[in-house]
């Protein structure tokens, strides 16, 4: 949470005035940690990622007001906001189809889908860097994470009835804590072959794989030191992080969870996920999900067709990528595959 507020935020605001405002980032303003908020009443969150919507609004109206509050505003807002309880959580191991699933949920009428919002994921990251187990900090971060999700689940049009949250891949490290906050919310974990995941991440480096930005978080995820992370080759770092994502999902998957491999993705499986989240789609919504499944998930204009790329990624994988995947991630991946089959048989999910 080191980002400074770029605009000139108002330091004090009545909580009643935050209704319809959503937290768009966790920031530091004048050496005070807190949240940056934007008025999003009536705004449709149509982009694949929440921050893309934020950037669109900033581009459309550069002078659009943004305000700053400290974290206690979340607690106060939770008491008065018209917010939905989460319908389902989406976790993932990175570059494995989670955006496609989020878009399918977004195709449902009157749904809110918050995808990798900075305000949530930065707060969850604090569990990894300084959330002492069972201590005061853990309690505070739990309250703030719950409050951030609640704030982002506000009805901004008055018609919303479903609310889904897609977390960043690094948030998988905190599955246990997130489950403790919301023990009854069903959650999905998507993943894919580690070699394919690594090829995708190494060809287009995500922020979480940049040690200069996320060394403390990465060190916590892979169980290493910041010094070791900063000296580690990117292939090894990626493999160990992905392995950690697999291992956490394997450890905490239970009767309230669904495991889904990228190679299973299909229209019927997307509809199964929606039903797993206890939503029965109408015929019109099924048509909308069908259309969403046919386009590239990260295309903001919905013009590029979806094409499965597993074979391509396997072909271009380097010897070092394969070596690191085998050393660190293949074992956890195979264990996760076994558990997926077990859970699928119990819940009658599609297993292959």
PAGU-516329 format. One record per residue (C-alpha): residue in three letters; x, y, z. Coordinates in nm, 2 decimals, m for minus. Layout:
% residues N
padren rest ALA&east X&north Y&up Z
...
//
This chain:
% residues 352
padren rest UNK&east 0.00&north 0.00&up 0.00
padren rest UNK&east 0.28&north 0.24&up m0.09
padren rest UNK&east 0.10&north 0.42&up m0.38
padren rest UNK&east 0.04&north 0.78&up m0.32
padren rest UNK&east m0.29&north 0.94&up m0.41
padren rest UNK&east m0.24&north 1.12&up m0.75
padren rest UNK&east m0.53&north 1.36&up m0.71
padren rest UNK&east m0.60&north 1.60&up m0.43
padren rest UNK&east m0.83&north 1.40&up m0.20
padren rest UNK&east m1.06&north 1.54&up 0.07
padren rest UNK&east m0.92&north 1.42&up 0.40
padren rest UNK&east m1.25&north 1.43&up 0.60
padren rest UNK&east m1.58&north 1.31&up 0.47
padren rest UNK&east m1.91&north 1.21&up 0.63
padren rest UNK&east m1.96&north 0.83&up 0.60
padren rest UNK&east m2.32&north 0.89&up 0.48
padren rest UNK&east m2.18&north 1.06&up 0.18
padren rest UNK&east m1.98&north 0.75&up 0.09
padren rest UNK&east m2.30&north 0.56&up m0.02
padren rest UNK&east m2.25&north 0.47&up m0.38
padren rest UNK&east m1.88&north 0.55&up m0.36
padren rest UNK&east m1.65&north 0.25&up m0.41
padren rest UNK&east m1.29&north 0.21&up m0.27
padren rest UNK&east m1.07&north 0.21&up m0.58
padren rest UNK&east m0.73&north 0.17&up m0.42
padren rest UNK&east m0.55&north 0.12&up m0.08
padren rest UNK&east m0.31&north 0.42&up m0.07
padren rest UNK&east m0.09&north 0.64&up 0.15
padren rest UNK&east m0.18&north 1.01&up 0.16
padren rest UNK&east 0.03&north 1.25&up 0.37
padren rest UNK&east 0.19&north 0.95&up 0.54
padren rest UNK&east m0.16&north 0.82&up 0.64
padren rest UNK&east m0.26&north 0.47&up 0.51
padren rest UNK&east m0.62&north 0.45&up 0.39
padren rest UNK&east m0.84&north 0.43&up 0.09
padren rest UNK&east m0.91&north 0.63&up m0.23
padren rest UNK&east m1.28&north 0.63&up m0.32
padren rest UNK&east m1.47&north 0.72&up m0.64
padren rest UNK&east m1.83&north 0.80&up m0.70
padren rest UNK&east m1.97&north 0.50&up m0.90
padren rest UNK&east m2.34&north 0.55&up m0.86
padren rest UNK&east m2.51&north 0.41&up m1.17
padren rest UNK&east m2.18&north 0.30&up m1.32
padren rest UNK&east m2.17&north m0.04&up m1.50
padren rest UNK&east m1.87&north m0.25&up m1.41
padren rest UNK&east m1.84&north m0.38&up m1.76
padren rest UNK&east m1.46&north m0.43&up m1.80
padren rest UNK&east m1.29&north m0.76&up m1.73
padren rest UNK&east m1.10&north m0.60&up m1.44
padren rest UNK&east m1.23&north m0.35&up m1.18
padren rest UNK&east m0.93&north m0.12&up m1.23
padren rest UNK&east m1.00&north m0.10&up m1.60
padren rest UNK&east m1.34&north 0.05&up m1.52
padren rest UNK&east m1.17&north 0.29&up m1.28
padren rest UNK&east m0.92&north 0.40&up m1.55
padren rest UNK&east m1.20&north 0.44&up m1.80
padren rest UNK&east m1.39&north 0.67&up m1.57
padren rest UNK&east m1.08&north 0.87&up m1.50
padren rest UNK&east m1.02&north 0.91&up m1.87
padren rest UNK&east m1.37&north 1.01&up m1.94
padren rest UNK&east m1.37&north 1.28&up m1.68
padren rest UNK&east m1.02&north 1.37&up m1.56
padren rest UNK&east m1.16&north 1.60&up m1.30
padren rest UNK&east m1.38&north 1.33&up m1.15
padren rest UNK&east m1.37&north 1.37&up m0.78
padren rest UNK&east m1.19&north 1.12&up m0.56
padren rest UNK&east m1.17&north 1.13&up m0.18
padren rest UNK&east m0.95&north 0.98&up 0.08
padren rest UNK&east m1.05&north 0.81&up 0.41
padren rest UNK&east m0.87&north 0.62&up 0.67
padren rest UNK&east m0.97&north 0.25&up 0.71
padren rest UNK&east m1.22&north 0.31&up 0.99
padren rest UNK&east m1.46&north 0.45&up 0.73
padren rest UNK&east m1.51&north 0.08&up 0.61
padren rest UNK&east m1.64&north m0.02&up 0.95
padren rest UNK&east m1.88&north 0.27&up 0.97
padren rest UNK&east m2.00&north 0.23&up 0.61
padren rest UNK&east m2.07&north m0.14&up 0.68
padren rest UNK&east m2.34&north m0.04&up 0.93
padren rest UNK&east m2.54&north 0.17&up 0.68
padren rest UNK&east m2.46&north 0.06&up 0.33
padren rest UNK&east m2.70&north m0.13&up 0.10
padren rest UNK&east m2.46&north m0.41&up 0.02
padren rest UNK&east m2.50&north m0.76&up m0.11
padren rest UNK&east m2.36&north m1.07&up 0.06
padren rest UNK&east m2.10&north m1.24&up m0.16
padren rest UNK&east m2.26&north m1.51&up m0.38
padren rest UNK&east m1.92&north m1.67&up m0.46
padren rest UNK&east m1.54&north m1.62&up m0.46
padren rest UNK&east m1.31&north m1.69&up m0.75
padren rest UNK&east m0.95&north m1.78&up m0.68
padren rest UNK&east m0.69&north m1.89&up m0.93
padren rest UNK&east m0.33&north m1.98&up m1.00
padren rest UNK&east m0.28&north m1.70&up m1.26
padren rest UNK&east m0.35&north m1.71&up m1.64
padren rest UNK&east m0.58&north m2.01&up m1.62
padren rest UNK&east m0.93&north m1.90&up m1.73
padren rest UNK&east m1.05&north m1.71&up m1.41
padren rest UNK&east m1.14&north m1.40&up m1.61
padren rest UNK&east m1.36&north m1.61&up m1.84
padren rest UNK&east m1.55&north m1.74&up m1.54
padren rest UNK&east m1.58&north m1.39&up m1.40
padren rest UNK&east m1.72&north m1.27&up m1.73
padren rest UNK&east m1.97&north m1.55&up m1.73
padren rest UNK&east m2.09&north m1.43&up m1.38
padren rest UNK&east m2.10&north m1.08&up m1.51
padren rest UNK&east m2.33&north m1.19&up m1.79
padren rest UNK&east m2.60&north m1.27&up m1.53
padren rest UNK&east m2.86&north m1.00&up m1.50
padren rest UNK&east m2.82&north m0.76&up m1.21
padren rest UNK&east m2.49&north m0.91&up m1.10
padren rest UNK&east m2.19&north m0.73&up m0.95
padren rest UNK&east m1.85&north m0.87&up m1.04
padren rest UNK&east m1.54&north m0.72&up m0.87
padren rest UNK&east m1.23&north m0.86&up m1.04
padren rest UNK&east m0.89&north m0.81&up m0.87
padren rest UNK&east m0.97&north m0.47&up m0.71
padren rest UNK&east m0.66&north m0.31&up m0.56
padren rest UNK&east m0.85&north m0.22&up m0.24
padren rest UNK&east m0.92&north m0.59&up m0.16
padren rest UNK&east m0.60&north m0.75&up m0.29
padren rest UNK&east m0.36&north m0.50&up m0.12
padren rest UNK&east m0.53&north m0.55&up 0.21
padren rest UNK&east m0.52&north m0.93&up 0.17
padren rest UNK&east m0.15&north m0.89&up 0.09
padren rest UNK&east m0.09&north m0.74&up 0.43
padren rest UNK&east m0.18&north m1.07&up 0.59
padren rest UNK&east 0.12&north m1.21&up 0.41
padren rest UNK&east 0.36&north m0.93&up 0.50
padren rest UNK&east 0.27&north m0.84&up 0.85
padren rest UNK&east m0.05&north m1.01&up 0.97
padren rest UNK&east 0.07&north m1.19&up 1.28
padren rest UNK&east m0.12&north m1.51&up 1.34
padren rest UNK&east m0.40&north m1.46&up 1.59
padren rest UNK&east m0.27&north m1.11&up 1.68
padren rest UNK&east m0.43&north m0.76&up 1.67
padren rest UNK&east m0.30&north m0.69&up 1.32
padren rest UNK&east m0.47&north m1.01&up 1.18
padren rest UNK&east m0.80&north m0.90&up 1.35
padren rest UNK&east m0.77&north m0.55&up 1.20
padren rest UNK&east m0.69&north m0.67&up 0.85
padren rest UNK&east m0.98&north m0.92&up 0.87
padren rest UNK&east m1.21&north m0.63&up 0.96
padren rest UNK&east m1.08&north m0.41&up 0.68
padren rest UNK&east m1.09&north m0.68&up 0.42
padren rest UNK&east m1.45&north m0.76&up 0.51
padren rest UNK&east m1.53&north m0.39&up 0.50
padren rest UNK&east m1.37&north m0.34&up 0.16
padren rest UNK&east m1.56&north m0.64&up 0.01
padren rest UNK&east m1.88&north m0.50&up 0.17
padren rest UNK&east m1.82&north m0.15&up 0.02
padren rest UNK&east m1.75&north m0.29&up m0.32
padren rest UNK&east m2.07&north m0.49&up m0.30
padren rest UNK&east m2.29&north m0.19&up m0.27
padren rest UNK&east m2.60&north m0.17&up m0.49
padren rest UNK&east m2.51&north 0.13&up m0.71
padren rest UNK&east m2.82&north 0.10&up m0.94
padren rest UNK&east m3.06&north m0.05&up m0.68
padren rest UNK&east m3.12&north m0.36&up m0.89
padren rest UNK&east m2.83&north m0.59&up m0.82
padren rest UNK&east m2.90&north m0.93&up m0.68
padren rest UNK&east m2.58&north m1.13&up m0.71
padren rest UNK&east m2.22&north m1.04&up m0.60
padren rest UNK&east m1.91&north m1.22&up m0.71
padren rest UNK&east m1.55&north m1.14&up m0.61
padren rest UNK&east m1.24&north m1.25&up m0.81
padren rest UNK&east m0.92&north m1.23&up m0.61
padren rest UNK&east m0.57&north m1.19&up m0.74
padren rest UNK&east m0.36&north m1.51&up m0.76
padren rest UNK&east m0.15&north m1.41&up m0.47
padren rest UNK&east m0.46&north m1.39&up m0.25
padren rest UNK&east m0.47&north m1.77&up m0.26
padren rest UNK&east m0.19&north m1.76&up 0.00
padren rest UNK&east m0.46&north m1.63&up 0.24
padren rest UNK&east m0.74&north m1.88&up 0.17
padren rest UNK&east m0.76&north m1.99&up 0.53
padren rest UNK&east m0.81&north m1.64&up 0.66
padren rest UNK&east m1.06&north m1.55&up 0.39
padren rest UNK&east m1.25&north m1.86&up 0.47
padren rest UNK&east m1.26&north m1.76&up 0.84
padren rest UNK&east m1.41&north m1.43&up 0.74
padren rest UNK&east m1.68&north m1.58&up 0.51
padren rest UNK&east m1.71&north m1.95&up 0.61
padren rest UNK&east m2.03&north m2.00&up 0.42
padren rest UNK&east m1.94&north m1.84&up 0.08
padren rest UNK&east m1.88&north m2.10&up m0.19
padren rest UNK&east m1.55&north m2.06&up m0.36
padren rest UNK&east m1.38&north m2.18&up m0.68
padren rest UNK&east m1.02&north m2.23&up m0.76
padren rest UNK&east m0.90&north m2.24&up m1.12
padren rest UNK&east m0.56&north m2.36&up m1.23
padren rest UNK&east m0.38&north m2.52&up m1.52
padren rest UNK&east m0.07&north m2.72&up m1.61
padren rest UNK&east 0.22&north m2.54&up m1.44
padren rest UNK&east 0.43&north m2.53&up m1.76
padren rest UNK&east 0.15&north m2.35&up m1.95
padren rest UNK&east 0.10&north m2.11&up m1.65
padren rest UNK&east 0.47&north m2.03&up m1.64
padren rest UNK&east 0.49&north m1.97&up m2.02
padren rest UNK&east 0.21&north m1.72&up m2.00
padren rest UNK&east 0.35&north m1.53&up m1.70
padren rest UNK&east 0.70&north m1.52&up m1.83
padren rest UNK&east 0.60&north m1.40&up m2.17
padren rest UNK&east 0.40&north m1.11&up m2.02
padren rest UNK&east 0.52&north m1.04&up m1.67
padren rest UNK&east 0.24&north m0.96&up m1.42
padren rest UNK&east 0.30&north m0.72&up m1.13
padren rest UNK&east 0.30&north m1.00&up m0.87
padren rest UNK&east 0.61&north m1.15&up m1.04
padren rest UNK&east 0.81&north m0.83&up m1.01
padren rest UNK&east 1.04&north m0.87&up m0.71
padren rest UNK&east 1.11&north m0.50&up m0.70
padren rest UNK&east 0.74&north m0.44&up m0.63
padren rest UNK&east 0.63&north m0.74&up m0.44
padren rest UNK&east 0.94&north m0.90&up m0.28
padren rest UNK&east 0.79&north m0.91&up 0.07
padren rest UNK&east 0.47&north m1.07&up m0.06
padren rest UNK&east 0.65&north m1.32&up m0.28
padren rest UNK&east 0.89&north m1.41&up 0.01
padren rest UNK&east 0.59&north m1.49&up 0.23
padren rest UNK&east 0.42&north m1.69&up m0.04
padren rest UNK&east 0.71&north m1.92&up m0.12
padren rest UNK&east 0.85&north m1.93&up 0.23
padren rest UNK&east 1.17&north m1.76&up 0.16
padren rest UNK&east 1.35&north m1.43&up 0.24
padren rest UNK&east 1.34&north m1.11&up 0.05
padren rest UNK&east 1.71&north m1.14&up m0.02
padren rest UNK&east 1.66&north m1.48&up m0.18
padren rest UNK&east 1.36&north m1.36&up m0.38
padren rest UNK&east 1.56&north m1.07&up m0.52
padren rest UNK&east 1.84&north m1.31&up m0.63
padren rest UNK&east 1.62&north m1.58&up m0.76
padren rest UNK&east 1.57&north m1.65&up m1.14
padren rest UNK&east 1.23&north m1.56&up m1.26
padren rest UNK&east 1.16&north m1.91&up m1.38
padren rest UNK&east 1.22&north m2.05&up m1.03
padren rest UNK&east 1.03&north m1.78&up m0.86
padren rest UNK&east 0.73&north m1.83&up m1.09
padren rest UNK&east 0.74&north m2.21&up m1.04
padren rest UNK&east 0.76&north m2.19&up m0.66
padren rest UNK&east 0.48&north m1.93&up m0.64
padren rest UNK&east 0.25&north m2.13&up m0.86
padren rest UNK&east 0.33&north m2.44&up m0.66
padren rest UNK&east 0.23&north m2.25&up m0.35
padren rest UNK&east m0.10&north m2.16&up m0.50
padren rest UNK&east m0.17&north m2.52&up m0.58
padren rest UNK&east m0.07&north m2.64&up m0.24
padren rest UNK&east m0.29&north m2.39&up m0.06
padren rest UNK&east m0.59&north m2.48&up m0.27
padren rest UNK&east m0.52&north m2.85&up m0.21
padren rest UNK&east m0.50&north m2.79&up 0.17
padren rest UNK&east m0.81&north m2.59&up 0.21
padren rest UNK&east m1.05&north m2.73&up m0.05
padren rest UNK&east m1.36&north m2.87&up 0.12
padren rest UNK&east m1.73&north m2.93&up 0.07
padren rest UNK&east m1.78&north m2.56&up 0.01
padren rest UNK&east m1.53&north m2.54&up m0.28
padren rest UNK&east m1.50&north m2.64&up m0.64
padren rest UNK&east m1.17&north m2.71&up m0.82
padren rest UNK&east m1.15&north m2.65&up m1.19
padren rest UNK&east m0.87&north m2.71&up m1.44
padren rest UNK&east m0.84&north m2.49&up m1.74
padren rest UNK&east m0.87&north m2.79&up m1.97
padren rest UNK&east m1.22&north m2.84&up m1.85
padren rest UNK&east m1.35&north m2.50&up m1.95
padren rest UNK&east m1.67&north m2.52&up m2.17
padren rest UNK&east m2.01&north m2.36&up m2.17
padren rest UNK&east m2.16&north m2.65&up m1.97
padren rest UNK&east m1.89&north m2.62&up m1.71
padren rest UNK&east m1.94&north m2.24&up m1.68
padren rest UNK&east m2.30&north m2.30&up m1.62
padren rest UNK&east m2.21&north m2.56&up m1.36
padren rest UNK&east m2.00&north m2.30&up m1.18
padren rest UNK&east m2.29&north m2.05&up m1.17
padren rest UNK&east m2.52&north m2.32&up m1.03
padren rest UNK&east m2.25&north m2.41&up m0.78
padren rest UNK&east m2.27&north m2.04&up m0.67
padren rest UNK&east m2.64&north m2.11&up m0.60
padren rest UNK&east m2.77&north m1.91&up m0.90
padren rest UNK&east m3.01&north m2.06&up m1.15
padren rest UNK&east m2.96&north m1.88&up m1.48
padren rest UNK&east m3.26&north m1.80&up m1.70
padren rest UNK&east m3.27&north m1.89&up m2.07
padren rest UNK&east m3.17&north m1.53&up m2.15
padren rest UNK&east m2.88&north m1.54&up m1.91
padren rest UNK&east m2.76&north m1.88&up m2.06
padren rest UNK&east m2.75&north m1.70&up m2.40
padren rest UNK&east m2.55&north m1.42&up m2.24
padren rest UNK&east m2.31&north m1.66&up m2.08
padren rest UNK&east m2.28&north m1.84&up m2.42
padren rest UNK&east m2.18&north m1.52&up m2.59
padren rest UNK&east m1.93&north m1.44&up m2.31
padren rest UNK&east m1.77&north m1.78&up m2.35
padren rest UNK&east m1.70&north m1.72&up m2.71
padren rest UNK&east m1.47&north m1.42&up m2.68
padren rest UNK&east m1.13&north m1.36&up m2.54
padren rest UNK&east m1.19&north m1.29&up m2.18
padren rest UNK&east m0.96&north m0.99&up m2.14
padren rest UNK&east m1.08&north m0.81&up m2.45
padren rest UNK&east m1.26&north m0.50&up m2.33
padren rest UNK&east m1.45&north m0.47&up m2.66
padren rest UNK&east m1.56&north m0.84&up m2.68
padren rest UNK&east m1.44&north m0.86&up m3.04
padren rest UNK&east m1.16&north m1.12&up m3.02
padren rest UNK&east m1.26&north m1.48&up m3.04
padren rest UNK&east m1.15&north m1.72&up m2.76
padren rest UNK&east m0.90&north m1.98&up m2.87
padren rest UNK&east m0.76&north m2.24&up m2.64
padren rest UNK&east m0.38&north m2.21&up m2.63
padren rest UNK&east m0.25&north m2.51&up m2.43
padren rest UNK&east m0.08&north m2.68&up m2.72
padren rest UNK&east 0.09&north m2.35&up m2.82
padren rest UNK&east 0.23&north m2.29&up m2.47
padren rest UNK&east 0.36&north m2.64&up m2.45
padren rest UNK&east 0.54&north m2.60&up m2.78
padren rest UNK&east 0.72&north m2.28&up m2.68
padren rest UNK&east 0.82&north m2.38&up m2.32
padren rest UNK&east 1.19&north m2.36&up m2.27
padren rest UNK&east 1.40&north m2.64&up m2.11
padren rest UNK&east 1.45&north m2.42&up m1.80
padren rest UNK&east 1.07&north m2.36&up m1.77
padren rest UNK&east 1.01&north m2.74&up m1.79
padren rest UNK&east 1.29&north m2.81&up m1.54
padren rest UNK&east 1.16&north m2.56&up m1.28
padren rest UNK&east 0.80&north m2.67&up m1.33
padren rest UNK&east 0.90&north m3.03&up m1.27
padren rest UNK&east 1.11&north m2.95&up m0.97
padren rest UNK&east 0.87&north m2.73&up m0.79
padren rest UNK&east 0.52&north m2.74&up m0.92
padren rest UNK&east 0.44&north m3.08&up m1.09
padren rest UNK&east 0.39&north m3.26&up m0.75
padren rest UNK&east 0.15&north m3.01&up m0.60
padren rest UNK&east m0.03&north m3.00&up m0.94
padren rest UNK&east m0.08&north m3.37&up m0.94
padren rest UNK&east m0.21&north m3.38&up m0.59
padren rest UNK&east m0.46&north m3.10&up m0.68
padren rest UNK&east m0.58&north m3.30&up m0.98
padren rest UNK&east m0.64&north m3.60&up m0.75
padren rest UNK&east m0.84&north m3.39&up m0.50
padren rest UNK&east m1.04&north m3.23&up m0.79
padren rest UNK&east m1.15&north m3.57&up m0.90
padren rest UNK&east m1.25&north m3.66&up m0.54
padren rest UNK&east m1.45&north m3.35&up m0.49
padren rest UNK&east m1.61&north m3.38&up m0.83
padren rest UNK&east m1.73&north m3.73&up m0.75
padren rest UNK&east m1.89&north m3.62&up m0.43
padren rest UNK&east m2.07&north m3.31&up m0.58
padren rest UNK&east m2.14&north m3.46&up m0.92
padren rest UNK&east m1.92&north m3.20&up m1.09
padren rest UNK&east m1.77&north m3.27&up m1.43
padren rest UNK&east m1.44&north m3.43&up m1.35
padren rest UNK&east m1.26&north m3.47&up m1.68
//
